[in-house]
Amino acid sequence: MKILTLILIALVALLQYPLWLGKGSWLKVWEIDQQVTRQHEINRKLQMRNAALDAEVRDLKQGHEAIEERARSELGMIRQNEIFFHIVKEKED
C-alpha cells in the first residue's frame, strides 16, 4: 500500500511539474501577460503621438497660419513692417 501511495505521489508530482515550471507553465504565462500589458501601454503612447503628428501634418497642409506660426517661433521670422522686440529676463541670484 505504501508503494502505491508513493507511486501516486510521484505521478502527481510529475504531472504538476510542467504546469508550474515547464514551457507553458503558469509562471511563463504570467510573464508573457506582463510583457503584453507593457507593450499595450507603449502602443497607446505611440498612437497618441502619431495622432498628434498627423494633426500637425494636416494643419500644415491646409492652413497658412500653422506655417506662419512655425516660421515665427522656430526661425524668428517677422512680417513686413513689423518690429521685433526681444525681452530678456534678469537672472535671479
KOLLUM-801592 format. One record per residue: x negated, z negated, y of N, C-alpha, C, O in turn; residue in three letters. Coordinates in pm, whole numbers, plus 50000, padded with zeros to 5 digits. Example, Ala and Ser with C-alpha at 12.3 -4.5 7.8 and 13.67 -1.06 7.14 Angstrom:
486814922049431487704922049550486804922049670485764915449668ALA487154929249775486334928649894487104921350003486594919650114SER
***
This chain:
499185000049881500005000050000499135000050126499455006650224MET498014992450120497124992050235496495005650260496305009750375LYS496175012650156495555025850170496535035550235496145043450321ILE497785035050195498815043650252498995040650402499155049850482LEU498975027950437499105023950577497915029050658498085034150768THR496715027650604495515032450673495535047650688495145052950792LEU495995054550586496095069150593497095073350700496845082650776ILE498235066450706499255069550807498745066650948498995074451041LEU498035055650965497475052351097496435062851137496415067251252ILE495595066851044494595077151072495265090451106494815097551196ALA496325093751035497045106151060497695106051199497645116051271LEU498295094851235498905093551368497835094551476498035101051578VAL496685088151453495585088751550495075103051565494795107451676ALA494955110151455494505124051462495525132951534495145142351604LEU496795129951516497825137751585497895134451734498255142951815LEU497555122251771497595118051910496395123051990496485124852112GLN495275125151924494055129251994494265141752079493925141552198TYR494815152852025494995164752109495975162352224495855168452330PRO496935153552203497925150752307497295144052428497665147052541LEU496355135252407495755127652517494415133052562494095132252681TRP493605138452471492235142352506491885156852477490785161252510LEU492765164352417492465178152377492545188052491492625184252608GLY492525200952454492515211752552493785211952638493685213952760LYS494935209952580496185210052655496755196052672497965194252668GLY495885186352691496305172352695497045169052823497075176852918SER497655157252823498365152452941497415150953059497795153653173TRP496205146653032495215144953138494885158253205494815159153328LEU494685168553125494385181953179495575187153258495405193053365LYS496775185053206497985189553276498095182453411498445188753511VAL497805169553415497875162053539496835167253640497145168853758TRP495615169853592494565175053680494955188653738494765191253856GLU495495197253653495905210553699497065209353797497125216953895ILE497965200053773499075197853866498555193454003499085197854105ASP497535184954005496935180754131496275192554203496375193854325GLN495605201154127494985213054186496035222454244495845228054352GLN497135224154173498225232754221498805227054349499105234654442VAL498985213954355499515207554476498585209854594499045213154704THR497295208054574496325210454681496345225154726496295228054845ARG496425234254629496435248454662497695252254738497645260654828GLN498835246154704500075248654778499915244354924500385251355014HIS499275233154948499055228355084498145237855161498395240955278GLU497085242555096496175252155160496925265055192496775270555301ILE497735269755097498515281955119499495280355234499685289655313ASN500125268655245501085266255352500395266955488500915272955582ARG499205260855498498455261255624498045275555659498105279555775LYS497615283055558497215296955583498405305555622498255314555706LEU499575303055565500765310455603501135307655748501525316855821GLN501005295155790501295291855930500295298756023500675303856128MET499035298955985498005305656065498275320656073498165326656179ARG498645326555958498945340955956500145344256043500145354456112ASN501155335656040502345337956123501975337456271502465345556350ALA501125328056309500705327056449499895339356490500085344656599ALA498995343856403498205355756433499085368156440498875376856524LEU500075368956351501005380256352501795380556482501975391156541ASP502245369056527502985368256654502095372456770502535379256862ALA500845368256767499915371956874499655386956875499595393056982GLU499495392956758499275407456749500495414956802500355424456879VAL501695410656761502925417156810503025415956962503415425457029ARG502675404357014502735402157158501755411257231502075416757337ASP500555412757176499555421457239499965436157233499665443857324LEU500655440157126501095453957113502255457157206502355468357257LYS503135447557229504365450357301504255448257451504815456157528GLN503575438157496503605434957638502255434957703501225432757640GLY502285437657833501045437557910500705423557960499565420957997HIS501695414657961501435401058009500435393757921499585386357970GLU500535395857790499595389157699498185394457719497215386857715ALA498075407457741496755413457764496175408157894494995404757902ILE497025407557997496565402458127496145387858116495135383758173GLU496935379958044496605365758027495265363957958494455355557997GLU495035371957856493745371357784492595375557874491535369257874ARG492795386157950491735390958039491405380358143490235378458178ALA492415373358193492175363058293491465350958233490495345958290ARG491955346258119491405333758064490065335657995489165327358010SER489915346457919488685348157840487595355857914486405353257895GLU487995365257999486995373658066486825370258213485925375458279LEU487705361658266487605357558406487985368558504487535368358618GLY488795377958462489195388958549490285384358647491045375158619MET490325391158761491355388258861491975401358905491415412158884ILE493145400358968493815412259020493165416559151492395409259213ARG493525428659190493025433759317493605425359431494785421859429GLN492795422159528493155414159646493435399559610494045392459691ASN493035394959495493155380759461491835373859490490765379959489GLU491925361059517490735352959538490695342459427491685335659400ILE489535341259364489375332059252488695319459302487605320059360PHE489325308059279488745295159313488435287759183489305286159098PHE487215283459170486805275759052486525261459098485565259059172HIS487345252159056487215238259097486475230658988486915230158873ILE485365224759026484545217358931484825202558950484735197359061VAL485155195758842485415181358848484095173858848483135177858782LYS484065162858922482865154558923482775146658794483785142558737GLU481565144658748481365136758627481505122058660480995117358762LYS482195114958572482335100458592481165093358527480745096958416GLU480625083358593479485075758538479955063958459479135056458405ASP
***
